[in-house]
Structures are given as C-alpha cells and as structure tokens.
C-alpha cells in the first residue's frame, strides 16, 4: 500500500519535471525551493482543472504547451484548447509507375 502511494508521488514529480522544466531551483534557500515547488503544483492543478472542464482528449503536455504559447494572448483558453488541432501529414504509399 505504501509503495503504491510512493509510486504516485514519483510519477507526479516526473510529470512536473517533464511539463514545467523543474530541473533546477532558482533559489538556494529552503523557502525559495518550497515556493517554487508550490507554484509548480498549483500550476499543474490549474491545468488539470482546465483539461477536465474542457473535456478534451488531448494529452496533458499538449494542454500545457497550448496554455504556455497563448498565455499572453487575449483568447479564451477553453476555445484555444478545444479548437486547436495537431495536423500530421499522412504519407501516401508511393506506387511505382507502370513499366512501359
């Protein structure tokens, strides 16, 4: 039981490091480090609420990237998440031309 809880904490910190670039601390004091961790946790919580309320199937990292990109724009965040699309060019099978 304790291992499962510890594993969830490990996954949480992995997610924080991947999505919020929490690789180093800006402060050397204990209070500064605690503040940076709390701010990151609050940001993750807000993004999770945003992802849940928008009912999107996009990955958490995609939602975080969209918010990061459009943070200073005056657009509705829900509109940005719902209407953004990743476009992938589908590769068509190249067929050999017929021999003549």
C-alpha positions, -999 to 999 in steps of 0.1 A, spaced: 0 0 0 27 25 9 47 15 -22 17 25 -44 14 59 -28 51 65 -31 50 55 -68 22 80 -74 44 107 -58 73 96 -81 50 99 -111 38 133 -100 73 146 -98 82 131 -132 52 148 -147 63 181 -131 98 179 -144 86 170 -179 60 197 -183 73 225 -162 111 223 -166 116 218 -129 152 207 -134 169 232 -111 158 256 -84 161 294 -87 168 298 -51 192 283 -26 171 289 5 146 264 18 118 289 15 126 297 -22 127 260 -31 94 254 -13 78 284 -30 89 271 -64 75 236 -58 42 250 -45 39 273 -75 45 244 -99 20 222 -80 -6 250 -82 1 254 -120 -3 217 -125 -36 216 -106 -50 246 -126 -40 228 -159 -56 196 -147 -89 215 -139 -87 232 -173 -82 199 -191 -111 183 -171 -135 212 -176 -128 215 -214 -135 177 -217 -106 173 -242 -89 141 -250 -56 159 -256 -26 149 -236 -17 169 -205 16 180 -221 -4 193 -252 -27 214 -230 3 227 -210 20 237 -243 -11 254 -256 -15 274 -225 22 283 -224 20 295 -261 -12 315 -257 -6 328 -222 -2 364 -231 -29 365 -259 -63 377 -252 -80 345 -263 -104 323 -243 -84 294 -230 -112 269 -234 -116 280 -271 -78 275 -277 -78 240 -262 -110 229 -280 -102 244 -314 -65 237 -318 -56 207 -338 -24 190 -345 -21 182 -381 0 153 -393 6 149 -430 -4 113 -439 22 96 -460 7 81 -491 21 49 -504 43 56 -533 35 33 -561 59 25 -588 50 39 -621 39 12 -646 66 -2 -668 60 8 -704 
